[in-house]
Amino acid sequence: MIIVMRHTCGAEQIKKIVEFVEAAGLKTQVSKGEERTVIGLIGDKTKIDRSLVENMPEVDEIIEVSKPYKRAAREMHPDDTVIVLENGLKIGGKNTPVVMAGPCTVENWEILIEVAEAVKSAGAAVLRGGAWKPRTSPYAFQGLGEEGLKLLARAREKTGLPVVSELMDAKDLPLFLRYPVDIIQIGARNMQNFSLLKELGRIDKPVLLKRGLSATIEEWLMSAEYILAGGNSKVILCERGIRTIEKYTRNTLDLSAVPVIKKMSHLPIIIDPSHAVGHWDYVPAMSKAAVVSGADGLIIEVHSNPEKAACDGGQCLKPKLFSALMRDIKALAEYR
């Protein structure tokens, strides 16, 4: 249930409604938009008399929300959520699409800083790099772990680029906060790791939540709901392709998820074309299509020597091609 307040309402009148609802045992979420303020009610709505609330002079109308993801729903938060990083970078809303780029995994300092400086020069706003890597085979390179976080922190300090890296286990969360990682990525395989999502709900740090390999959009939003319900409102959704019968690409990039999310939710959504298609030569086309579709950003794998990359070299762009792609992205973004 959502209480829509009248335009003339002030802070004291909103506080009055909130106190009334919470006294009945429900939780509230106040969202102040450009045109109206709404109060979301979460809990057993039978505990309050709807007719009593409707007749309050401060209340304009009451709207029922049937979706299971209450906090992630557009009705609960009419305006787009904009995530603001420590350096002032804004993700979401009407802001320019943000490009996150870097190697799939942190291999060593030389490659990391070379790629970091190259993507920054091309216009990327965030450096990506995996310290831990979820791999299908237990014998494949699993990442440098804590040492990888140290190298990312060093690159962050030298380039000024915020960092996004994947968290796989809640026990490593203190390390991500210590070094620090600006955006904590949750991979597709952990989208429904609910105990991990609950831990992320307790921190004040942006979370990049990737869609599961076979997850529906509603399941994806319900996973976001776990983080939001814990008190962390800084959630960024990431479409990275879903598993279908097609074998010519690694996954099938579902760009239709962008307009659907924009309609159903207020959370920003970015696209990962690298993991979706799995081939570097398809990445530019899908990146540009993502921008045109209305995505709030991209996360792209870039490596100076993909042939010798520790993992996923086949889907990495070389810096020169990435730079050319960035010029196209900027041109397309101007006409959205």
N, C-alpha and C positions, 0 to 999 in steps of 0.2 A: 504494500500500500504506500502511496505517495501523497503527501499533503502539499498542495500548491498554494503558496502564500500570495496575498494581494501585493500589487506593485508598491503600495503606499506603506507597507510594513517596515518597521525599523528593527534594530537589534533586540530591543527589549521585548517586542511582541513575538519575535521568533523564539527567543529564550523561553517565553511563557508557554508556547506550544510544546517545545522540546521537554520542558520539565513536566508538563501534564502527561505526555506520552510515556516518558521514562518512569514516572511514578506508577504507571500501570504495569511496569515490568518489561517493556519493549526497549529495544535499542534504536537509536536514531542516527541518521547521516544527513547533515545539512549541506546542500550544494547551492552556492550562490552564483547564478549565471548572469549574463549580460541583460537578459530580459525578465527573468523571474528567479525567485528563490524557492527551492523545493526541499521538503523534509522527508527523507525515506524512512519508513518504519520496518524494522526487522524483528520478527518474533511472532508470537501468537496474537494476531490482530483481533481475535474475539475478546480479548481482555479490555478493549476500549469500545465505547459507544460511538459508532460512526456518525450517527445523526447529531450527537452532541458536538463532535468536532466540526462537522459541516456547517453548523449554525454559529460557530465562532466568527466574530466580525473580521478577524485577521485572515481567515481561510477563504481562498478563492474557489478551489475544488479539490476533490479527492479522486485519485486515479488508482485503479487496481493494477498490480504487476503480477502477471501469471508466470513469468519466466523464473526458473529455479535459481538463476544467477542474478541475485538482487543488486549487489553493489556494482557489478560489471555492466548492468543494463543501462541503455541510453536513457530510459525514463527516469532512472535514479539520478542521473547526472547529464542534463540536457546539453551542456557545452562540452566540447572536446577536452579531454585531459591533456595537459601539456607537462611533460617531464623536464625539469630544469636541473642540469648537472652543476657541479660545484664551480665550474669555469664559466657558467652562464649559458651554455649551449642548451637550446630548447628543442625537444622532440615531440612532435604532434601538433594538432591544431592547424593553423594556417601558415605555419613556419616552413621554410625551405626544407625539402627532404634531406635528412642527415645520412651521410655515407660512412659506414664503419668498414675498415679494411685492414688487412694484414695477413700474416701466414696462418695456416690452419693450426699449427702447433709451434710453440717456442722451441727451437732446436739449439741455438747458441746466440751469443750476443752479436756477433758480426752480421749474421743474416737478419736478426730482428731489427737492429738499428738501421741497417741498409733499407729494409722494406718500410720501416716506420717513417724514415725521412722522405722516401719516395712517395708514399701515399699522402703524406702531409703536403708535400709540394704540389701534388695533383689536385688537392682540395678536400681530401678526406678529413672528417672532423673527429673521428674516434679510431683508436688502434685496437684491432682484434688480435687475439692470440691465445691458444690453449695451453695451459700449464698441465692440466690433466686431460687425457683424451679417451673417450669411450670407444673401444674398438671391438669389432665383431670377433676377431681372433685374440685369444689371450697371449699369443706370441708376438703380436704386432707392437710397435712402439706405443707406449702408454703415456708419454709426456715426461717432462722433467720434474713435475710436482712443485714443491715449494721453491726450488731453484728457478723454475719458470716464472713464478710470481715475482721473485726478486728481480729478474731481468726485465719483466714488464714494468715494474715500478721504476727501474732505472731508465727505461726508454720513455716512460711518462714524464719523468723529471727533465730529461734532455730535450724532448720534442714539445712538451706542453700538451700533448694529446691525451685526453681521457682514455681509459682502458676498459675493454669488455673481455671477460674470460669466463669459461664454463666451470661451474661448481657441480661436482658429482656426488659428494657426500657431506652431510651436515657437520661431521666432525672437522672438516676443513674450513668451515665458515669463519672462524676466528682469524685464519690466515688471510682470507679475502678482505677482511675488515682492517687488518693490520697494515697491509703493504701500500696502499689500498687498491682495490679494484673498483672502478667507478660504476660499472654496470655488471651485475652478476647474471650470467647466462645459465639458463636451465635447458638442457638438451632435450631432444624429442623423446629419448628413452626414459627420461625422468619426469615427463609432463604430468604423470599421475603418481609420482612418488609423494604421496600426501603428507607424510611426516616431514619430508624436506621442505615442502611448500609451506607448512605451518611454521617452520623455523624462519623462513624468509618473511613471513608475515609479521614477525616480531622486530624486524630491523628497519631502519630508515635509509634504505638504499634501493636504487632502481633495479628492477629485475626484468631481464629479457627472457620471456617464456616462449619456447619453441613449441610448435604444434606436433603432437605425436604422429608416428608413421601412419597410423590408421585411425586417427581420432576425428570425430565429427567436430564441427564448429562449436556445438553446444558443450561437448565434453571439454574442449579447449577452454571455453569461457568459464566452465565450472572449476577448472584447475586454477584459473586466474582468481576466481572467487575465494579460494582457500587463502591466497596471499592477501587479498583485499580484506577478508574477514578478520585476519589477524591484526589489521591496523596499518599495513603498508599499502599506500595508494599508488605507489610508483611502479606500475606494471606496464611493460611494453610487450605486445604480442609479436611473434615472428612466424610467418608462414615459410616453411622450408621444404615443401613438397610432401606429398602423401604417397603411400604405396598402392600401385594399381597393377594391372596386367601388362602395362607397357614396359619393354625392356631396352628400348633405344636410348632412354634417359635413366639416370639413377633412380629418380622418383618422378612424380608428375606434379609440376608446380601449379597449385590451385590459386590463380590470380583472382578468381571470382570471390575468394575469401575476403578480399579488400573491401569491395562495396558492401558485402554482407556484414562484415564487422563494423564498418562505418555506420550502418543502419541500426544494428543491434546493440552496439556498445560505444562507449565514449573513450575507450582505451586506444592509444596509438598503435599502429601496426606497421611493421617493416617486413621486407622480403629478403630471404637468403637464396639467391639464384644459384650459388655455387653448389650447395648440397642438393638442391632440387634437381638440377640437370646432370651434374657430375662430369660435364665436359666443358673445358674452358672456352671452346669456340661457340657454345650456345649461351654463355653467360651474358655477353653484351646485349644481345637481343632481348633476353628476358629481363635484364636490369632496366632497360628503357621501357619495356612494356609495363613493368611494375610502377615506374614513375608516372606513366600516363594513366594507370588504373587508379591513382590517388594514394599510393602508399606513402607513409610518413618517412620512409628511409630504406636503406639497403645495407646488408652486411655481406661483403665480398672478400673472397680469399685471393691474396696477392703474394707472390713469391718471386724472388730474383732469379732462382734457378729451379723451376718446378720439376725438372727431370731428376733432380737429386733430393727432392723434398722428402722428409721423414714419413709423411702421410698425405694422401689426397692431392698429389702433385698434378694429376690429370685435370683437375677442376680449377686450378689456380691461374690467374692472369699474371702475365709479366708486367712490370711497372710501366713500360711504354704503352702497352695496350690499355692498361687501367687509366692512364692519363688521358688517352684519347676518349675513352668511355666517359670520363668525368666531364669532358667538354660537352658531349652529347647530352648528358644528364642535366647539366646546368641549363642548356638551351631549352630542353623539354620542360623543365620545371617552371620556366618563366611563362609558359603558355597554359598552365593548368588552371 
